[in-house]
Amino acid sequence: MNPSRQLPLEGIRVLDFTRVMSGPFCTAMLADLGADVIKIEMPGFGEEGRHFAPHVKGESTYFALLNRGKRSVTINLKTAAGAGLLRRLAQRSDVLVENYRPGVMARAGLDYEPLRKENPRLVYASISGFGQSGPFAGRPAFDLVIQAMSGLMSVTGERGGRATAVGESIADVATGMFAAWGITAALFDRERTGSGRHLDVAMLDSVFAMLLTSLARRLFTDQQPARVGNRHPETYPVDSFTTRDGDVVVVGYSDSVFGDIANAIGQPQLADDPRFKTNRARSMHEDELRALIAVWAGKLSQAEVLDRFRQAEVPAAPVWSLNELLDSGHLQARGMIQRGTNSVLGEICLVPQPVQFSESGRRSAMRTPTLGEDTDDILRSELGLSDTEIAALRADKAI
């Protein structure tokens, strides 16, 4: 890779009012792409994510991962002076991202309409649990709430068991990605029209839009989505199996691939067995087919099972822990573990957004800021305030 070109968002300034995960994940992706992200935090307390465990030397490592490459400024938006400073920063920004509950920014005079009058090119993204409109708009939301209400939990878990959340904050992450995608699209549109836009990004909408397999059943057939464990609800065998020393997954997504599976397990005749010849037949006789594959896999080690499947060119993989993935070396080869800095923690490991652009390297030496670390510098360099004016603002608790 020849890092001769700028990162795609260099020269773009983002005013970041986000908290916890969905919003910070969005703005971290923008920072990874070269944007100058100015994170606005409340004096003294900071963003809520700073108080989430685990902590090392008093610094939240959760916060560090989500706020890489940003500058931290502490301004109290509840004071008139603080709100005035933020309006001035918004006039000099390309993007503003917030994920307060609907109405909070308006009460501070920092909602889209008044800021658009002062900066018509501003792209303003509002991230919330349920959106800026609709009967649920005012409700508080966290990832688990959205997983529960979206239908995602209802189809996650073992058949006959309790509904289970996905083992990561997928609603937050997905919404952050959709927001970043929308912001970059709005910036492209601004180049054509000269005008910014307001983006309304809801966590519930984002997860609902991702439930493609369930929606294909619910909207177009009389089949109701249900929990099926690790198997695919429509295609078999797409499932997990236990070996002597670990689990594997196998993806028999077509009749042809099932023939390869039958060969791999030493029973080629199964491909012509009427019970298993088509996907519909295999799904109807799932218990019988699962038992045949499970008995075979249970006699072998994980490595032996995977070797048989790879020789037959069957899509299969081990069920790994995060440690096993990190130990594989693949992510390091892909540049997915980057070095960053923090003034308290020193050198730290960070995970960048995953899209790699030709002719541009990764953003180097990403820094995770301590609370308010960049306040004075930005007020001086961006707004031209003197040390005396900054001291007065601090005395008034505006910063």
Stockholm file with secondary structure:
# STOCKHOLM 1.0

chainA/1-399         MNPSRQLPLEGIRVLDFTRVMSGPFCTAMLADLGADVIKIEMPGFGEEGRHFAPHVKGESTYFALLNRGKRSVTINLKTAAGAGLLRRLAQRSDVLVENYRPGVMARAGLDYEPLRKENPRLVYASISGFGQSGPFAGRPAFDLVIQAMSGLMSVTGERGGRATAVGESIADVATGMFAAWGITAALFDRERTGSGRHLDVAMLDSVFAMLLTSLARRLFTDQQPARVGNRHPETYPVDSFTTRDGDVVVVGYSDSVFGDIANAIGQPQLADDPRFKTNRARSMHEDELRALIAVWAGKLSQAEVLDRFRQAEVPAAPVWSLNELLDSGHLQARGMIQRGTNSVLGEICLVPQPVQFSESGRRSAMRTPTLGEDTDDILRSELGLSDTEIAALRADKAI
#=GR chainA/1-399 SS CCCCSCCTTTTCEEEEECCTTHHHHHHHHHHHTTCEEEEEECTTTCCGGGGSSCEETTEEHHHHHHSTTEEEEECCTTSHHHHHHHHHHHHTCSEEEECSCTTHHHHTTCSHHHHHHHCTTCEEEEEESSCSSSTTTTSCCCHHHHHHHHSTGGGSSCTTSCCCCCSSCHHHHHHHHHHHHHHHHHHHHHHHHSCCCEEEEEHHHHHHHHCHHHHHHHHHSSCCCCCCTTSCSSSTTEEEEECSSSEEEEECCSHHHHHHHHHHTTCGGGGGCTTTSSHHHHHHTHHHHHHHHHHHHHTSCHHHHHHHHHHTTCCEEECCCHHHHHHTSHHHHTTCSEEEEETTTEEEEECCCSCCCTTCCCCCSEECCCTTTTHHHHHHHTTCCCHHHHHHHHHTTCC
#=GC SS_cons         CCCCSCCTTTTCEEEEECCTTHHHHHHHHHHHTTCEEEEEECTTTCCGGGGSSCEETTEEHHHHHHSTTEEEEECCTTSHHHHHHHHHHHHTCSEEEECSCTTHHHHTTCSHHHHHHHCTTCEEEEEESSCSSSTTTTSCCCHHHHHHHHSTGGGSSCTTSCCCCCSSCHHHHHHHHHHHHHHHHHHHHHHHHSCCCEEEEEHHHHHHHHCHHHHHHHHHSSCCCCCCTTSCSSSTTEEEEECSSSEEEEECCSHHHHHHHHHHTTCGGGGGCTTTSSHHHHHHTHHHHHHHHHHHHHTSCHHHHHHHHHHTTCCEEECCCHHHHHHTSHHHHTTCSEEEEETTTEEEEECCCSCCCTTCCCCCSEECCCTTTTHHHHHHHTTCCCHHHHHHHHHTTCC
//
